[in-house]
Amino acid sequence: MRKTAAVAWKEVRSYFSSPMAYAVAGVFVGLTGYFFVDGLSGPIPEATVRPYTDSATFVLVLLAPLLTMRLLAEEHKLGTSELLLTAPIRDWEVALGKFLASLFFFVASIALTLFYVALLYWVGNPDTGPILTAYLGLVLFAGAALSIGLFTSSITDNQIVAAVLAAGALLMLTVIQLAADQTSGVIATVLSEVSMAEHYGDFSRGILSLRGVVYYVSVIVVFLFLTVRSLESRRWR
């Protein structure tokens, strides 16, 4: 794990020295702030985090690809990935380290929105349970989105292509719930189970969903595995 931590620390330092990363964090906090203010149009004592945490998932779909697009694509373009892959470090350590770095930065961005939670407690009396589950779901959602972005970054040396592929995949996995609502039977069930937005719904309602946890963790594991295989394939090219 020491090598994984070294890769993660290198990427974390890169994030905190990158204007793009700060722009992504600023946009995320700003948009969630807008949805927070909009959500306070209802009765203050009953105010919840749902208006802005539900919207935050859609913001994540758009911003996660911007954070992950350079993680491996830039390495491929500059040729530094060959040095990394020939170093005494396993592919899974590289993939896991870069994933953890992106997740750390996004969790730090999400933590900034706790200011809105403090305001809720100041102006009203919100239920703590749904707040905790909503933020847990948000972190899991972010992890799944970032793992998909990391995979698309591993299969191309063009950052823009990586971002577009990730955004397309995430949008499809998010809006597929709309298709589920228009169908019925087995097809509707399958589409709902695949939907990232559907699984987040339980968390935002204050339900600690084991099914949702398993879904997001499975997405993370699957796409990290695919990223590792993508890195392994480059060794033989």
VEXMILO-116295 format. One line per field, with one value per residue (C-alpha): residue in one letter; x, y, z. Coordinates in steps of 0.02 Angstrom, whole numbers, plus 50000, padded with zeros to 5 digits. Each point is the difference from the previous one (the first is absolute). Example, Ala and Ser with C-alpha at 12.3 -4.5 7.8 and 13.67 -1.06 7.14 Angstrom:
2
res = (A|S)
x = (50615|50069)
y = (49775|50172)
z = (50390|49967)
***
This chain:
237
res = (M|R|K|T|A|A|V|A|W|K|E|V|R|S|Y|F|S|S|P|M|A|Y|A|V|A|G|V|F|V|G|L|T|G|Y|F|F|V|D|G|L|S|G|P|I|P|E|A|T|V|R|P|Y|T|D|S|A|T|F|V|L|V|L|L|A|P|L|L|T|M|R|L|L|A|E|E|H|K|L|G|T|S|E|L|L|L|T|A|P|I|R|D|W|E|V|A|L|G|K|F|L|A|S|L|F|F|F|V|A|S|I|A|L|T|L|F|Y|V|A|L|L|Y|W|V|G|N|P|D|T|G|P|I|L|T|A|Y|L|G|L|V|L|F|A|G|A|A|L|S|I|G|L|F|T|S|S|I|T|D|N|Q|I|V|A|A|V|L|A|A|G|A|L|L|M|L|T|V|I|Q|L|A|A|D|Q|T|S|G|V|I|A|T|V|L|S|E|V|S|M|A|E|H|Y|G|D|F|S|R|G|I|L|S|L|R|G|V|V|Y|Y|V|S|V|I|V|V|F|L|F|L|T|V|R|S|L|E|S|R|R|W|R)
x = (50000|50151|50018|49814|50012|50149|49902|49848|50104|50082|49830|49926|50142|49968|49816|50033|50121|49882|49884|49884|49972|49959|49882|49910|49987|49938|49867|49942|49984|49920|49868|49956|49987|49875|49895|50013|49929|49866|49953|49972|49846|49900|49962|50164|49971|49979|50146|50110|50157|49904|49979|50186|50068|49883|50056|50181|49998|49963|50138|50118|49958|50060|50152|50073|50065|50094|50092|50046|50032|50185|50042|50058|49966|50131|50125|49969|50019|50161|50073|50022|49880|50134|50120|49866|49953|50181|50031|49994|49817|49849|49864|49866|50103|50008|49813|49950|50117|49933|49820|50026|50079|49852|49878|50093|49990|49815|49962|50091|49888|49845|50057|49990|49812|49985|49987|49824|49961|50057|49881|49858|50028|50011|49834|49903|49998|50045|50004|50181|49972|49959|50146|50124|49932|49989|50184|50050|49905|50082|50175|49955|49925|50158|50108|49903|50007|50187|50038|49911|50096|50165|49962|49961|50162|50096|49942|50051|50140|49879|49931|49850|49951|50017|49888|49868|49996|49983|49866|49902|50008|49951|49857|49934|50011|49910|49859|49966|49876|49889|49991|49958|49854|49930|50007|49938|50039|50173|50068|49951|50079|50163|50011|49965|50134|50127|49955|50122|49866|49874|50119|50039|49815|49995|50149|49924|49839|50095|50007|50168|49980|50111|49945|50063|50166|50028|49956|50121|50141|49974|50012|50161|50077|49949|50069|50160|50023|49972|50125|50130|49970|50016|50168|50057|49958|50116|50147|49985|49974)
y = (50000|50115|50014|50032|50139|50074|50006|50073|50134|50051|50022|50091|50127|50017|50035|50133|50088|49993|50146|49876|49903|50159|50053|49832|50014|50180|49956|49852|50103|50145|49895|49903|50167|50059|49842|50020|50177|49943|49858|50122|50067|49871|49998|50036|49883|49856|50046|49854|49972|49908|50149|50025|49825|49928|50134|49974|49827|50077|50129|49856|49917|50156|50040|49829|49975|50165|49939|49830|50038|50037|49864|49872|50081|50133|49867|49907|50158|50056|49825|50000|49854|49887|50052|49972|49829|49944|50059|49873|50034|49895|50061|49985|50111|50133|49990|49997|50143|50114|49954|50037|50168|50054|49938|50093|50163|49978|49954|50159|50097|49914|50041|50186|49981|49956|50188|49983|49867|50117|50132|49874|49968|50186|50044|49840|49829|49874|49812|49944|49823|50050|50122|49864|49874|50133|50044|49816|49971|50153|49934|49828|50081|50104|49844|49910|50151|50023|49816|50011|50159|49917|49854|50112|50095|49836|49953|50159|50128|50143|50084|50074|49830|49925|50134|49982|49810|50010|50135|49900|49840|50090|50093|49837|49914|50148|50035|49816|50012|50105|49852|49886|50112|49980|49810|49861|49823|49925|50135|50137|49904|49974|50182|50058|49885|50071|50182|50096|50129|49868|49928|50171|50033|49891|50089|50172|49941|49947|49814|49913|49885|49846|49973|50174|49975|49835|50082|50146|49893|49876|50139|50062|49826|49956|50160|49995|49821|50058|50141|49876|49889|50151|50042|49820|49999|50148|49899|49888|50131)
z = (50000|50018|49811|49982|50129|49907|49836|50089|50088|49837|49918|50150|49993|49814|50031|50131|49881|49851|49955|49913|50162|50096|49861|50011|50190|49985|49873|50105|50159|49906|49912|50158|50089|49870|50023|50189|49994|49879|50119|50143|49911|50100|50187|50091|50149|49878|49889|49946|49899|49862|49882|49981|50029|49869|49879|50051|49921|49830|50027|50041|49835|49910|50107|50043|49821|50012|50154|49929|49816|50026|50127|49872|49831|50034|50054|49836|49896|50083|50000|50189|50016|49926|50136|50130|49933|49995|50178|50144|50032|49957|49882|50133|50115|49865|49965|50183|50045|49865|50043|50185|49958|49894|50132|50137|49903|49964|50181|50051|49880|50068|50178|49957|49979|50185|50021|49929|50128|50139|49931|50003|50184|50031|49916|50033|50078|49863|50026|50018|49932|49820|50000|50045|49875|49863|50021|50008|49838|49923|50039|49929|49845|49978|50018|49865|49883|50026|49969|49833|49958|50047|49884|49850|50037|49991|49825|49908|49997|49966|50154|49910|49930|50174|50074|49864|50015|50189|49993|49871|50103|50160|49918|49930|50169|50080|49878|49965|50143|49886|49881|50146|50045|49824|50002|50112|50053|49992|49885|50122|50144|49907|49947|50178|50071|49877|50036|50111|50041|50055|50129|50070|50032|50156|50077|49973|50085|50155|49960|50023|49851|49999|49820|49956|50090|49909|49834|50016|50072|49857|49870|50080|50006|49821|49924|50102|49938|49821|50027|50061|49849|49887|50079|49985|49815|49971|50062|49847|49868)
***
